[in-house]
């Protein structure tokens, strides 16, 4: 919920590849009951000593925390940052007697009603929005890409908005919530969409139009401040980036890194289209919202609307639209040296399914949500027997049983 990406985001923007950074939110669970535990304050304090100030922060619910990478220029730097912060946060969670869980929702127990973090802004949100704050422990993966010029950032949002449902389908990782299968691949999306500003962004004519929309939303009371603009993709209010907010938190380091690199290439493609005079497709808000629900429901196992493509909208298999996406961005992936990383991720995704499919696969084998929690909890190297990526892949294949 916070736009906390480091303020150095624009320093290297425009010099070679676009800069990129990631914020990951995780749930906290009791290692015995596997239910949500409200100990974020202790975990964040311990993690801050390990990771450095500002790199592990609290969120509104005391059953979650957020990791914040520095500004990264390439895949190697980003991977190292994501790995470092996951390890620090997992170690701090263990010291506080809990597990760090990579799921968009809480699988067992409930993280509310408050207490919330004791901060004036959080109290103001709770006072205004009441029951919306209850069970507000939704864990996303936010990707920031450096776009220093605000006018360009606004236009990049226009180019990206039709792709948001597909990005959500790829990253859906929250099928269970409070002890139940929700029937959706991303229940986080359904919970998050209850907020009045948690919508796809409108088609923005200019920076002035963008500022008018933001002011109207704040004046209406739907947001306590401009930072509470919870669009699936938005220009950052505090740092020179475009922030893509549509994804659930991912199971593994490689999932997160590959997804972030794909997003960076999509922003690079949008900038190219913009600078070469190719307009963004003005997809209707209601159609975009319907496509978002379909993606949250199906993940990659169903159909997707061809919103990013010219011509009448039609339903096609989600994987067919993914190939169109790769054709659209492959030049930028290759230029950055990221094509093989992203293609390997998509191959794994097709083989094992999304995080949602992987969670359900564990449950189908054991019929215990506690086992699902264990399967997707972050291990604390070097004590774990496998890296997070290898652990999750082995669990999905059924060759390693959750402990």
CORWO-V625104 format. One record per pair of residues at least 12 apart in sequence whose ideal C-beta (glycine too) atoms are under 7 Angstrom apart, sorted by the first residue. I is the first residue (numbers start at 1). J is the second residue. If there is no record, write none. Layout:
{{I;J} {I;J}}
This chain:
{{1;59} {1;60} {2;57} {2;66} {3;227} {3;236} {3;237} {3;238} {3;243} {4;23} {4;57} {4;68} {5;21} {5;23} {5;68} {5;144} {5;239} {5;241} {6;21} {6;68} {6;70} {6;71} {7;239} {8;71} {9;21} {9;71} {9;144} {9;146} {9;239} {9;240} {9;241} {10;146} {10;148} {10;239} {10;240} {11;71} {12;71} {12;73} {13;146} {13;147} {13;148} {13;240} {14;148} {16;73} {17;73} {17;74} {17;336} {18;145} {18;146} {18;264} {18;267} {18;268} {19;71} {19;72} {19;73} {19;146} {20;72} {20;78} {20;143} {20;144} {20;145} {20;260} {20;264} {21;69} {21;70} {21;71} {21;72} {21;144} {22;69} {22;78} {22;82} {22;141} {22;143} {22;256} {22;260} {23;66} {23;67} {23;68} {23;142} {24;66} {24;67} {24;141} {24;249} {24;256} {25;59} {25;64} {25;66} {25;139} {25;140} {25;249} {26;64} {26;65} {26;89} {26;100} {26;101} {26;102} {26;139} {26;249} {27;63} {27;64} {27;101} {27;103} {27;106} {27;137} {27;139} {28;40} {28;43} {28;63} {28;64} {28;65} {28;93} {28;98} {28;100} {29;98} {29;99} {29;101} {29;373} {30;98} {31;98} {31;99} {34;108} {34;370} {34;373} {35;108} {35;109} {36;63} {36;106} {36;109} {36;110} {36;111} {36;137} {37;63} {37;98} {38;62} {38;63} {38;115} {39;62} {39;96} {39;98} {40;58} {40;62} {40;63} {40;64} {40;65} {41;58} {41;62} {42;96} {43;65} {43;92} {43;93} {43;96} {43;98} {44;56} {44;57} {44;58} {44;65} {46;92} {46;95} {46;96} {47;88} {47;89} {47;92} {50;88} {50;91} {50;92} {51;84} {51;85} {51;88} {54;68} {55;67} {55;68} {55;85} {56;85} {56;88} {56;89} {58;117} {60;116} {60;117} {60;122} {60;133} {60;136} {61;111} {61;112} {61;116} {61;136} {61;137} {62;115} {62;116} {62;117} {63;106} {63;111} {63;137} {64;137} {64;139} {65;89} {67;85} {67;86} {67;89} {69;81} {69;82} {69;85} {75;257} {75;261} {75;338} {75;341} {78;257} {78;260} {79;253} {79;257} {82;253} {82;256} {82;257} {83;253} {86;253} {86;378} {86;388} {87;380} {87;381} {90;378} {90;379} {90;380} {91;380} {94;380} {99;377} {100;377} {100;378} {101;373} {101;376} {101;377} {102;249} {102;250} {102;251} {102;376} {102;378} {103;139} {103;173} {103;174} {103;249} {103;376} {104;138} {104;139} {104;140} {104;173} {104;174} {104;186} {104;188} {104;248} {104;249} {105;138} {105;174} {105;176} {105;177} {105;187} {105;188} {105;191} {106;137} {106;177} {106;178} {107;176} {107;369} {107;372} {107;373} {108;179} {108;369} {108;373} {109;178} {110;135} {110;178} {111;135} {111;137} {112;133} {112;134} {112;135} {112;136} {113;134} {114;126} {114;133} {116;133} {121;224} {124;224} {125;224} {128;221} {128;224} {132;194} {132;195} {135;191} {138;188} {138;191} {138;192} {139;188} {139;248} {139;249} {140;188} {140;245} {140;247} {140;248} {140;249} {141;171} {141;247} {141;248} {141;249} {141;250} {141;256} {141;259} {142;243} {142;244} {142;245} {143;244} {143;260} {143;263} {144;236} {144;239} {144;241} {144;243} {145;241} {145;242} {145;263} {145;264} {145;267} {146;240} {146;241} {147;240} {147;241} {147;242} {147;267} {148;240} {150;207} {150;235} {151;207} {152;271} {152;274} {153;235} {153;242} {154;204} {154;206} {154;207} {154;210} {154;235} {155;274} {155;280} {156;242} {156;267} {156;270} {156;271} {156;274} {157;201} {157;204} {157;233} {157;234} {157;235} {157;242} {158;203} {158;204} {158;280} {159;270} {159;273} {159;274} {159;280} {160;233} {160;244} {160;266} {160;270} {161;200} {161;201} {161;233} {161;283} {161;288} {162;281} {162;283} {162;288} {162;307} {162;308} {163;266} {163;308} {163;325} {164;200} {164;232} {164;233} {164;246} {164;292} {165;291} {165;292} {165;294} {165;295} {165;304} {165;305} {165;307} {166;295} {166;304} {166;318} {166;321} {166;322} {166;325} {167;246} {167;247} {168;186} {168;189} {168;246} {168;247} {168;292} {168;295} {168;296} {169;295} {169;298} {169;299} {169;300} {169;304} {169;318} {170;300} {170;349} {170;354} {171;247} {171;248} {171;250} {171;259} {171;354} {172;185} {172;186} {172;248} {172;296} {172;299} {172;354} {172;355} {172;356} {173;248} {173;249} {173;250} {173;251} {173;354} {173;355} {173;356} {174;186} {174;187} {174;188} {174;248} {174;356} {175;187} {175;356} {175;359} {175;360} {176;359} {176;369} {176;372} {179;369} {184;296} {184;297} {185;296} {185;297} {185;298} {185;299} {185;354} {185;356} {186;248} {186;296} {186;356} {188;248} {189;296} {190;296} {195;230} {196;222} {197;217} {197;222} {197;223} {197;228} {197;229} {197;230} {197;231} {198;230} {199;231} {199;289} {200;231} {200;232} {200;285} {200;288} {200;289} {200;292} {201;231} {201;232} {201;233} {201;234} {202;285} {203;282} {210;235} {214;226} {214;229} {217;229} {232;245} {232;246} {233;245} {233;246} {242;267} {244;263} {247;259} {248;355} {250;355} {251;355} {251;358} {251;376} {251;392} {252;388} {252;389} {252;392} {253;388} {253;389} {254;345} {254;389} {255;345} {258;341} {258;342} {258;345} {261;338} {261;341} {261;342} {262;342} {265;329} {265;332} {265;333} {265;336} {265;338} {266;329} {268;332} {269;328} {269;329} {269;332} {281;308} {283;307} {287;307} {287;313} {288;307} {291;305} {291;307} {299;354} {299;356} {299;357} {300;318} {300;319} {300;349} {300;353} {300;354} {301;357} {302;318} {303;315} {303;316} {303;317} {303;318} {304;316} {304;318} {304;321} {306;321} {309;324} {319;350} {322;346} {352;393} {352;396} {358;392} {358;396} {359;372} {359;376} {361;396} {362;375} {362;395} {362;402} {365;398} {371;402} {374;402} {374;403} {375;395} {375;402} {379;391}}
